[in-house]
Amino acid sequence: MGVFDKPTSAPATGRQRMNASMGGPNSRGRSSSGFDAIADSPLFIRGSIDKEGDAVPRGVPEFMAHGAKLSIANGASGRLELANWIASPQNTLTARVTVNRVWHWIFGCGLVESVDNFGASGTRPSHPELLDYLAQQFIADGWSLKKLIKHIVSSRVYQLDTRYDEAKQVVDPDNTLLWRMNTRRLDAETIRDAMLAASGALDPTPKAGSLIALAGDGPIGGERYQVLQEEAIVKANGRHRSLYLPVARSIQPEVLAVFDFTDPSVVLGARETTIVPPQALYLMNSDFVAEQSAIMAKRVMSEAGFETRFSLACRLAYGREPFADEIAVARKLDHNDLSSWTSICRALFASADFLFLN
C-alpha cells in the first residue's frame, strides 16, 4: 500500500507501527515509516507507543487556527490543505511575520521587536496599523518579497539619516516613532566582505565546495577519510565572500564568531549585537586584518601625494571623502612607506565609521 493510498483496514497500533519501521513482524523484509496508511493518529499518552488515546483529527493546531477548519478528503494527507492555509489571504499571521522580518533586516529592528515571538509573551507592535497595511499589500502583490522590499525602501522613513535631534530625543529616546534612522553595526559577514572589497582582494566568484564537503562524512575532528580538525574551521579564511566559509554545528570561523555570528545549531530570527573588547583586539591583532590592510595600503600608494592617497582610502573604507580632523591625524602617521600606510588602513578598518552603518 502506498503512502497516498486509501486505508483498507483499521489503522495499525503504535506497536505495529514500531515493528514495521524497524523491520519487525509484518514488515515483509522492507523498511517502512510505520505510517503507510493515511489516517488520523492517536494521541500517545505521555509519548508511549503502548498507551494510545483517542484519535486526533488532522488539522491546524487550535492555538494557531483561530477557529479555522481544514477540509481534508478521505485518503488525503492534509499537507496540501495545510500549505494552502499557511499561505492563505485569510491567515494574515504568515504575512505579518514575513513583513516584520523584512522590516527587521532593513531597519535593524522589527515593528514587532521579538521577531520570533508574535504571541502573548512577545512585544507589542510599535506601529500595528503599518504592520497590517504592509501585510495586506504583501498579499495583494502575490507574496512578492521583491515588491515588498521596494515598497519599504521607497518610503520616506527609509531615506532618513541618523542625525541627532535633542528635542526629539527627549520625547522618544528609543526612536520607536522612527524620527531618524538607527545607527547599526554591520553583521559579521559584511564586515569581512567590506575589508576584502576595500583592499581589492575580494573574489566574487562562487567557491566550489567547502572544507566540510571535501572532508566527507563523519564527525568534525573524528575519524574520516580526510581528517578535518576544528582548528581548520576556526581559522578558515580566503578571498571569497563570507557566504562560502565553512560552518559546522557549534563551530564557526573566528572572523565571524567574534562579531556575533549566530549559533548555526539553532533557528534565530534576530542576532545579538554586542560591542566587546575581543572585537577591538581582533581588529588590532588578526592576521587577516593585517593582510587586508597591507593590500589596501599598496592600492592607495599607487596614487601620488598624501591627500590623494588618504582620500582614496576613505572612499574605499567609508564611501565618503575624509573630514579635516581625520586628515590631520592621518598626516601625523604618514612616513611615505608601506608600513605607515598599512597602519592607516588598519585604523580605518577598526573605526566606528567602518563598522557601523550611518
N, C-alpha and C positions, 0 to 999 in steps of 0.2 A: 504494500500500500504506500503510495507516495505521500509526501508532506501535504499536498494540496487536495488529496482525495477526501471524499466524504467518509466519515466513520461508519462502519457497518455493524459495530457492536459497542458495548459499553466501554467507556474509557478505561485504560489499564490502571491498576493501583500503583501507588508510589513504589512499592517493592518490585512490581513487574517492570515498571519503567527503569528502575535502577539496574535490574538484571539485564534488560535489553541493552542499556547504554554501556554496560561493562562486558557484554559478550556472554551473558549468562543464559539461563533457560529461555527457550523460545526466541533466541536471537538469530537462529539459523546461520550461525557462523559469520555474521557480518556486524560491523559497527553500526550503532544506532544512537540517535539523540534521546530515545526514550519517549518521544512525543511524536510518533509517526502519524497518529490520528489527530485531526484538529478537533478540539473540544475545550470546554471551559475547565480550567484547572481547579482542583480542590484546594482549600486552604490547609496547608500542612501545619498542625498545631506545634508551636514552638520550633518550627523548622524540621520536625521529624517526619521522615517519609512513611513511617509506620502509623502515624496518627493523622488521618485525613478528616478534615471537617467538611462543611458544605462547599459545593462548587461556587467559584467566584465568577460571575459573568464578565466576559471580556468587555472592555470599555475604557473610558478615561478615568483616572483616579479622582475620587469625589472632591478632594481638596483643590483640584485644578479645574474641574469640569464646570463649576458654577451652574449646575443644572443641565448641562449638555448631555445628550444621549447619542451614542453611536448606533446606527442601524447596521448590524453585521449579519450578512446572509449565512445560512447554514453551510458549513463546509469552507467558509472563507476565514482566513487567519485573523482578519481585522487590521492588518498592518497598513493596507492602503487607506482604510477608513480613518485610522489614527493619523496618518500623514496628512490627509486632506483636512482633518480637524486642526492640526497644528498650524497649517498654512491657510486657514480659513479667514475670510474677512470678518467673520463673527467672533473669532478668537483674537482679540486685539493684543493679548499679552505677548504673543510672539513678536508682533510688530513693535510694540513698545520696548521690549527688551533689546531688540536689534537696533532700534533707533538710539537708545540710550548708550549702547556700547560704541556705536559710531561716533556719537557726540563726545563720549569719554576719550576716544583716541584722537579726536580733532582738537579738543579743548583742554584735555588733561584731567577733567573731572566731569562725570556724568550729570545729567539733570537729576537722576537718582544716584547719589554718591555710591551707595552699595550696589554696584553693577551686578553682583552675583546674587543679590537678595532683593526681590520685589515683594516679599512677604511682610507680615505684620512687624517682624523684628528688624526689617530694613529701614533705611532712612526715607523720609517723605520727599517727593519731587520738589525741587526748588521752583519749577515752572510747570505745573501739571497741565495747563492748557496748551503750552507749547509742545509738551511731550505727546499729548493726544493729537494735536494738529499734525505733527511730523509723522506719527504712526499712521494716521488716516491717509496722508499724502503718499507715504511709502507703499501702502496697499494699493492706492489708486494708480500709482506708477508701475504696477505689476511687480512689486517687491524688488525693484531695481536698486542695488546698492550704489551704482554709478550715479543715478539721478538723485538719490538721497544725499550723497556727498556733495554733488554740485549744488543742490538746493541749500545746504548748510554753509558751504564756503562762499556762496554768493551773497550771504546775509551781511548786514551792517555790523553785527556783533563780531563776526569773524574778522572783519577788517579793522577792528580797534587795535591800538597799540597798548603797550604796558605802562604808559605814562602815569605817574602818581598824582593823585588829586587829594589834598589834605581834607577838604570838606567832605568828599565822598567816602574817604577812608574812615572818617569818624562815624558816618551813618552805616556803612556796610564794609567793615574791615575784612571780611572773608570773601568779598566780591561775589556774593551769592546772586546779586541782581545784575551781574555781568556789565559793570560800567567800564571795565577795561579788560584787556587780555591778561591772563595769568602768565607769569614767568615760569617756564617749565624746564627742568633739566632733561637733556637728551637721554634716550634709553641706551643701554649698553651697546647694542649693535650699531646704533647710529654714531656713537662716539668713536668707535673703532673705524667704521667706514669713513667717517669725516676726516680722520687722520690720514687714512690711505689716499683719500681724494685730494686733500690739501698738499700732500707730498708728491702726488702724481704717480704713486705706485699702485693704485687700485686696478685690479684686473677684473673687469665687469663680466667676463665670460663665465658661464656656469662651470663648476668644478665637477669632474666625472668621479662619482663615488665619494667615499669618506674613509677615514681611518677605521671606523667601526665596521663598515661594509666589507672593506678589504680584509679585515681580520677574520671574518667568518663567524659561524655560530659559536656560542659558548659564553660563559660569564666573563665580565670585564676583570682582567687580572688573573683569570683562571687558565686551565689547560685548553688550548685551541691550536688549530693548525699554524696560525701565525699569532704569536702571543701579543696581546695588547695590554699594556700596563696603564693604570690610572694616570700616571705621570704624563703619558703621551697625549691624553685628552686634556689634562690641565694646562699643559704647555703648548697645545696646538695653536698654530698661527698661520701666517702666509699672507698672500696679497689678494686673495679672493674675498668677496663680501662675507660678512659675518654669518649670513644665512647658511653658508656651506661649512661652517665649523662643526666638528663632531660634538654631539651632546648625548650623553647616556643618562639613565635614571640616577639621580642624586650626584652626578658628576658633570661639571661644566668647565670650559676653558677659563683660566684665571682672568683673562682680559674681559670676559663677560660677567663672571661671578662677582667681581669687585664692585661693579656698577649695577647691582640689584637685578641681575638676570633671574627670571623666575625659576622656581624648582620644577624641573621637567616631569616629575613624577605626579604632579597634581594639576588640576584644571583651575586656572585663576583668571578672572576677568580683568583685574586691575593689579598692576605690580606696585610693590612698595618703592618709595623713592627716599633714599637716605643720603645724608651728607656726612661722611665719617672720615677719620684720619687715614685709614688704609687706601682710600681713593687718591688722596694727595700723595701718599708715599708711592703708590703705583706710578703715578704720572712723573714723579721725580726719579724713580729708580728702575723702571721697567726697561728691559732691552728692546721691546717692541717700540715704545715711545721714543727711545734714543735713536733707533734706526730710522723711524719716520721723520724725526727732527733733522737728522743729518741729510736725508734725501731731499727734504724740503729746503734746507739751507743751500744745498747745491743748486736747487732750482731757482731760488731768488738771487743767488750770487751771479747768475748769468746776466743780470741787469747791471747797469753801471750807476754808481752813486748810491749813497746811503738812503736818501729819501725815496728814491725809485724802488730800491730793494724792499724797504720796510712797507711801502705802500702795497707792493705785490703780496708780501707776506700777510698783511692784514686782510686784503681782499680774499686770499685763499683760505684763511682761517676764520674770518668773521663775516665775509661777504660785504665789507664796507671799507671806506678809507679810514686811516688812523686819526685819532684825536691828537691835539697838540701836546697834551701831557704824556701820551703814550710815545710820541716821537722823542720827547725829551729824555725819558727813561731809557728807551732803546738805544739812543745815541751814546749814552754812557757805557753801554755794554759792547759797542761795536769797536773791534780792533782790526777790521777788514780781513778776517781769516775765517776758515770754516768752523773752527771751534766756537768762536763768539756768535756766529750766526746760527749754529746749532743750538746754543743756549737760548738765543732769542726765540727761535721757532718752538723750542720746548716750553718756554714761558707762555707763549701764545696758546699752546695746547692745554696747558694747566690753568688757564684763566677762566673766570666765570663767563666771559663773553663767548668763549668757545663751547663751554659745557652746557650753557643754558640758552633756551630759545626765547628771545625777547619780542 
